[in-house]
Amino acid sequence: MSGADGGSPGLPSRADPRGAQPLRRLLDDAGGTLVGDSRGGLVDELAQRYDGDLHIGLRPYRPTIVANFVETIDGVVAMTEDGQTGGGEVSGFSPTDRFVMGLLRALSDVVLVGASSIRTSRRAARTPGGVFPDAAAAFADLRSRLGLAPVPTTLVVTSSGDLDPTMPAFQERTAPIVIAGPSERMAELRAGAFGPNVTFEALRGSAATPDELVEIARGLGARVVTTEAGPRLFADLARAGLADELFLTLAPQLAGRDPAHPRLPLVDGEAFWPDSPRWARLTSVRSAGDHLFLRYRFEEQRA
Ligand SMILES: NC(=O)c1ccc[n+]([C@@H]2O[C@H](COP(=O)([O-])OP(=O)(O)OC[C@H]3O[C@@H](n4cnc5c(N)ncnc54)[C@H](OP(=O)(O)O)[C@@H]3O)[C@@H](O)[C@H]2O)c1
């Protein structure tokens, strides 16, 4: 995911001038993605752009959690050079990647992000149209047809509570935002001059556990959560068996790494193999130009 609504300002140096290239479906294994109820059903413009339909399986007792990342061929999801740490640098600012991100947001009740990305964003709210404006009307139609709120709620997690209402990200006051952090920090933020669209959730400790995140999302009525948070939080969710699906864009570049350029991998802070490997089923493959758009479903670990 490129994070266009949160990425580096200014003209990207390696932007793809061809705009969103059409996706081409190479594999779609509906049997691999659909278990019981599901949410989706793309028509017209979205089905055309996506080259087919998209359904997210719904879990009966907790929200389905879908992760969205873009990585380089060599598994890098973030560069570490100042001001160039967003997904855009990884994807080459791919508009097609942003379309897929918008589509996942359009099917979600909640979009989960870490506070650090909010601190560098122009806009805190992770809306479908915010990341891919060309399809904003089609995203809105889809949500209305599915009986969803006009835009998803953005759930921001923070341990530091280092957020304040004067940040650029909080100047737009229309879309719902929930900030979840340690209780004493939330009490301070609650007293701040945030807009009425921002509410607060006190965590039990200094950081949210994966189960607490599920509880908060469930409290918001969520059936589908897309996580756009970074590799640490993804690692926590995967460790807890709560990462159900991964939409992974593979960008056709090698980032490389050395001591001066450490880079971030897709999973950070957890080792699964060999004691507890996380195997996935490949359920969809699409291409657009030289980018690959992969969808994986992880073996069910938590009901
Ligand atoms: N390529 C991609 O698709 C992709 C996707 C996502 C991120 N990234 C990149 O990866 C890098 C790291 O991403 P990120 O900064 O979003 O990482 P992250 O690990 O998701 O978020 C980091 C921040 O979120 C808060 N946080 C995370 N887990 C928390 C928890 N369990 N409880 C409470 N607060 C929690 C903390 O905020 P406080 O500091 O306020 O305590 C933490 O500093 C960035 O460069 C980003 O651009 C790339």
Ligand as a Chemical Component Dictionary entry (heavy atoms), coordinates in Angstrom:
data_LIG
# 
_chem_comp.id                   LIG 
_chem_comp.type                 NON-POLYMER 
_chem_comp.pdbx_formal_charge   0 
_chem_comp.three_letter_code    LIG 
# 
loop_
_chem_comp_atom.comp_id 
_chem_comp_atom.atom_id 
_chem_comp_atom.alt_atom_id 
_chem_comp_atom.type_symbol 
_chem_comp_atom.charge 
_chem_comp_atom.model_Cartn_x 
_chem_comp_atom.model_Cartn_y 
_chem_comp_atom.model_Cartn_z 
_chem_comp_atom.pdbx_ordinal 
LIG N1  N1  N 0  4.796  -0.961 2.742  1  
LIG C1  C1  C 0  3.673  -0.952 3.402  2  
LIG O1  O1  O 0  2.674  -1.434 2.927  3  
LIG C2  C2  C 0  3.620  -0.367 4.779  4  
LIG C3  C3  C 0  2.490  -0.537 5.568  5  
LIG C4  C4  C 0  2.488  0.012  6.849  6  
LIG C5  C5  C 0  3.595  0.716  7.292  7  
LIG N2  N2  N 1  4.659  0.847  6.469  8  
LIG C6  C6  C 0  5.847  1.557  6.913  9  
LIG O2  O2  O 0  6.412  0.866  8.003  10 
LIG C7  C7  C 0  7.027  1.806  8.871  11 
LIG C8  C8  C 0  6.499  1.579  10.261 12 
LIG O3  O3  O 0  5.105  1.739  10.197 13 
LIG P1  P1  P 0  4.294  2.332  11.378 14 
LIG O4  O4  O 0  5.031  3.512  11.916 15 
LIG O5  O5  O -1 2.866  2.509  10.956 16 
LIG O6  O6  O 0  4.454  1.158  12.393 17 
LIG P2  P2  P 0  3.445  0.625  13.410 18 
LIG O7  O7  O 0  4.210  -0.357 14.196 19 
LIG O8  O8  O 0  2.199  0.199  12.809 20 
LIG O9  O9  O 0  3.073  1.906  14.237 21 
LIG C9  C9  C 0  3.980  2.423  15.065 22 
LIG C10 C10 C 0  3.280  3.273  16.087 23 
LIG O10 O10 O 0  1.946  2.860  16.311 24 
LIG C11 C11 C 0  1.664  2.807  17.690 25 
LIG N3  N3  N 0  1.454  1.407  18.031 26 
LIG C12 C12 C 0  1.804  0.313  17.310 27 
LIG N4  N4  N 0  1.397  -0.795 17.930 28 
LIG C13 C13 C 0  0.759  -0.395 19.046 29 
LIG C14 C14 C 0  0.104  -1.080 20.097 30 
LIG N5  N5  N 0  0.029  -2.411 20.123 31 
LIG N6  N6  N 0  -0.446 -0.357 21.095 32 
LIG C15 C15 C 0  -0.365 0.990  21.096 33 
LIG N7  N7  N 0  0.250  1.697  20.121 34 
LIG C16 C16 C 0  0.798  1.005  19.125 35 
LIG C17 C17 C 0  2.874  3.409  18.379 36 
LIG O11 O11 O 0  2.597  4.801  18.426 37 
LIG P3  P3  P 0  3.273  5.798  19.464 38 
LIG O12 O12 O 0  4.612  6.103  18.896 39 
LIG O13 O13 O 0  2.374  6.978  19.479 40 
LIG O14 O14 O 0  3.351  5.104  20.770 41 
LIG C18 C18 C 0  3.983  3.117  17.400 42 
LIG O15 O15 O 0  5.052  4.012  17.444 43 
LIG C19 C19 C 0  6.723  3.185  8.322  44 
LIG O16 O16 O 0  7.825  3.622  7.605  45 
LIG C20 C20 C 0  5.554  2.934  7.402  46 
LIG O17 O17 O 0  5.492  3.842  6.336  47 
LIG C21 C21 C 0  4.710  0.332  5.230  48 
# 
loop_
_chem_comp_bond.comp_id 
_chem_comp_bond.atom_id_1 
_chem_comp_bond.atom_id_2 
_chem_comp_bond.value_order 
_chem_comp_bond.pdbx_ordinal 
LIG N1  C1  SING 1  
LIG C1  O1  DOUB 2  
LIG C1  C2  SING 3  
LIG C2  C3  SING 4  
LIG C2  C21 DOUB 5  
LIG C3  C4  DOUB 6  
LIG C4  C5  SING 7  
LIG C5  N2  DOUB 8  
LIG N2  C6  SING 9  
LIG N2  C21 SING 10 
LIG C6  O2  SING 11 
LIG C6  C20 SING 12 
LIG O2  C7  SING 13 
LIG C7  C8  SING 14 
LIG C7  C19 SING 15 
LIG C8  O3  SING 16 
LIG O3  P1  SING 17 
LIG P1  O4  DOUB 18 
LIG P1  O5  SING 19 
LIG P1  O6  SING 20 
LIG O6  P2  SING 21 
LIG P2  O7  DOUB 22 
LIG P2  O8  SING 23 
LIG P2  O9  SING 24 
LIG O9  C9  SING 25 
LIG C9  C10 SING 26 
LIG C10 O10 SING 27 
LIG C10 C18 SING 28 
LIG O10 C11 SING 29 
LIG C11 N3  SING 30 
LIG C11 C17 SING 31 
LIG N3  C12 SING 32 
LIG N3  C16 SING 33 
LIG C12 N4  DOUB 34 
LIG N4  C13 SING 35 
LIG C13 C14 SING 36 
LIG C13 C16 DOUB 37 
LIG C14 N5  SING 38 
LIG C14 N6  DOUB 39 
LIG N6  C15 SING 40 
LIG C15 N7  DOUB 41 
LIG N7  C16 SING 42 
LIG C17 O11 SING 43 
LIG C17 C18 SING 44 
LIG O11 P3  SING 45 
LIG P3  O12 DOUB 46 
LIG P3  O13 SING 47 
LIG P3  O14 SING 48 
LIG C18 O15 SING 49 
LIG C19 O16 SING 50 
LIG C19 C20 SING 51 
LIG C20 O17 SING 52 
# 
